[in-house]
Amino acid sequence: MGKTSSLRFIPSIFGSGIALIKLLASLLLIWLTLGWKVRKARKAFEEQLIKQGMAKQDAKRIGTQYAALKDTIENAFKQSLRSQR
């Protein structure tokens, strides 16, 4: 009886491990994509501000708010993971 229950237990451990790896891979992909998209949006926003006549330094200062917003989102996500423990 103990042998059959342990035989059922092993595939569930492997299945859980695979699901965890998939989840971590998805989170990594989301993190990389978010960073890339934010950089792209910030550059486009800064270029538009400069085209409209704003000083380059001011456009960069305003554009940094995109990066700050991304950092805020990441910190909120990390905080929610820590609070669940």
Stockholm file with secondary structure:
# STOCKHOLM 1.0

chainA/1-85         MGKTSSLRFIPSIFGSGIALIKLLASLLLIWLTLGWKVRKARKAFEEQLIKQGMAKQDAKRIGTQYAALKDTIENAFKQSLRSQR
#=GR chainA/1-85 SS CHHHHHHHHHHHHHHHHHHHHHHHHHHHHHHHHHHHHHHHHHHHHHHHHHHTTCCHHHHHHHHHHHHHHHHHHHHHHHHHHHHTC
#=GC SS_cons        CHHHHHHHHHHHHHHHHHHHHHHHHHHHHHHHHHHHHHHHHHHHHHHHHHHTTCCHHHHHHHHHHHHHHHHHHHHHHHHHHHHTC
//
